[in-house]
Amino acid sequence: MSRKYEVEIPHLYLELTRGYSTRGTMFKRYVMSYIERNFPDYKFIKIEGMKALCERKGQEGHEER
């Protein structure tokens, strides 16, 4: 099982998406782009609260030693 990493999501993204009918989709896109740009070694898995759950790229299914 690969190790999971939690990345804090900037609260600004809540404000940027407020009032849009597609807020959930837009918020997820912002988070995915944030992870891709600022944590290039991480692969986005899902959002839990105000944290993005990620794993290291290339580590899927491999245990860290």
ZADO-1210 file (C-alpha; in nm, 4 decimals, padded with zeros to 6 digits):
<atoms>
<atom x="00.0000" y="00.0000" z="00.0000" code="MET" pos="1"/>
<atom x="00.1421" y="00.3376" z="-00.0951" code="SER" pos="2"/>
<atom x="00.1739" y="00.6198" z="00.1530" code="ARG" pos="3"/>
<atom x="-00.0835" y="00.8983" z="00.1367" code="LYS" pos="4"/>
<atom x="00.0016" y="01.2671" z="00.1780" code="TYR" pos="5"/>
<atom x="-00.2326" y="01.5451" z="00.2869" code="GLU" pos="6"/>
<atom x="-00.1921" y="01.8880" z="00.1285" code="VAL" pos="7"/>
<atom x="-00.3750" y="02.1913" z="00.2700" code="GLU" pos="8"/>
<atom x="-00.6052" y="02.3529" z="00.0145" code="ILE" pos="9"/>
<atom x="-00.5829" y="02.7341" z="00.0023" code="PRO" pos="10"/>
<atom x="-00.9017" y="02.8849" z="00.1507" code="HIS" pos="11"/>
<atom x="-00.8980" y="03.1397" z="-00.1307" code="LEU" pos="12"/>
<atom x="-01.0418" y="02.8692" z="-00.3574" code="TYR" pos="13"/>
<atom x="-01.3656" y="02.8761" z="-00.1566" code="LEU" pos="14"/>
<atom x="-01.4024" y="03.2469" z="-00.2296" code="GLU" pos="15"/>
<atom x="-01.3083" y="03.2115" z="-00.5963" code="LEU" pos="16"/>
<atom x="-01.5795" y="02.9503" z="-00.6556" code="THR" pos="17"/>
<atom x="-01.8571" y="03.1082" z="-00.4465" code="ARG" pos="18"/>
<atom x="-02.1780" y="03.1779" z="-00.6384" code="GLY" pos="19"/>
<atom x="-02.1099" y="02.9501" z="-00.9373" code="TYR" pos="20"/>
<atom x="-02.3593" y="02.6772" z="-01.0233" code="SER" pos="21"/>
<atom x="-02.0658" y="02.4476" z="-01.1036" code="THR" pos="22"/>
<atom x="-01.8814" y="02.5302" z="-00.7811" code="ARG" pos="23"/>
<atom x="-01.7897" y="02.1706" z="-00.6922" code="GLY" pos="24"/>
<atom x="-01.6395" y="02.0961" z="-01.0313" code="THR" pos="25"/>
<atom x="-01.4580" y="02.4279" z="-01.0432" code="MET" pos="26"/>
<atom x="-01.3189" y="02.3820" z="-00.6901" code="PHE" pos="27"/>
<atom x="-01.1888" y="02.0339" z="-00.7755" code="LYS" pos="28"/>
<atom x="-01.0204" y="02.1662" z="-01.0919" code="ARG" pos="29"/>
<atom x="-00.8507" y="02.4426" z="-00.8935" code="TYR" pos="30"/>
<atom x="-00.7253" y="02.1892" z="-00.6388" code="VAL" pos="31"/>
<atom x="-00.5997" y="01.9484" z="-00.9049" code="MET" pos="32"/>
<atom x="-00.4147" y="02.2311" z="-01.0812" code="SER" pos="33"/>
<atom x="-00.2710" y="02.3525" z="-00.7492" code="TYR" pos="34"/>
<atom x="-00.1312" y="02.0052" z="-00.6746" code="ILE" pos="35"/>
<atom x="00.0041" y="01.9602" z="-01.0276" code="GLU" pos="36"/>
<atom x="00.1811" y="02.2963" z="-01.0253" code="ARG" pos="37"/>
<atom x="00.3104" y="02.3100" z="-00.6664" code="ASN" pos="38"/>
<atom x="00.3657" y="01.9409" z="-00.5931" code="PHE" pos="39"/>
<atom x="00.4721" y="01.7881" z="-00.9273" code="PRO" pos="40"/>
<atom x="00.5765" y="01.4598" z="-00.7626" code="ASP" pos="41"/>
<atom x="00.2281" y="01.4072" z="-00.6165" code="TYR" pos="42"/>
<atom x="-00.0760" y="01.2506" z="-00.7790" code="LYS" pos="43"/>
<atom x="-00.4140" y="01.3886" z="-00.6679" code="PHE" pos="44"/>
<atom x="-00.6531" y="01.1243" z="-00.5293" code="ILE" pos="45"/>
<atom x="-00.9430" y="01.3077" z="-00.3651" code="LYS" pos="46"/>
<atom x="-01.0509" y="01.5966" z="-00.1451" code="ILE" pos="47"/>
<atom x="-01.1212" y="01.5405" z="00.2256" code="GLU" pos="48"/>
<atom x="-01.2405" y="01.8547" z="00.3996" code="GLY" pos="49"/>
<atom x="-00.9916" y="02.1291" z="00.3133" code="MET" pos="50"/>
<atom x="-00.7106" y="01.8843" z="00.2343" code="LYS" pos="51"/>
<atom x="-00.6156" y="01.7122" z="-00.0873" code="ALA" pos="52"/>
<atom x="-00.5243" y="01.3482" z="-00.0421" code="LEU" pos="53"/>
<atom x="-00.2313" y="01.2561" z="-00.2679" code="CYS" pos="54"/>
<atom x="00.0307" y="00.9903" z="-00.3275" code="GLU" pos="55"/>
<atom x="00.3712" y="01.0095" z="-00.4861" code="ARG" pos="56"/>
<atom x="00.3745" y="00.9494" z="-00.8614" code="LYS" pos="57"/>
<atom x="00.5219" y="00.6138" z="-00.9519" code="GLY" pos="58"/>
<atom x="00.4503" y="00.4696" z="-00.6061" code="GLN" pos="59"/>
<atom x="00.1034" y="00.3250" z="-00.6745" code="GLU" pos="60"/>
<atom x="00.0914" y="-00.0263" z="-00.5371" code="GLY" pos="61"/>
<atom x="00.4482" y="-00.0159" z="-00.4041" code="HIS" pos="62"/>
<atom x="00.5418" y="00.0018" z="-00.0391" code="GLU" pos="63"/>
<atom x="00.8016" y="00.2547" z="00.0664" code="GLU" pos="64"/>
<atom x="01.1079" y="00.1120" z="00.2357" code="ARG" pos="65"/>
</atoms>
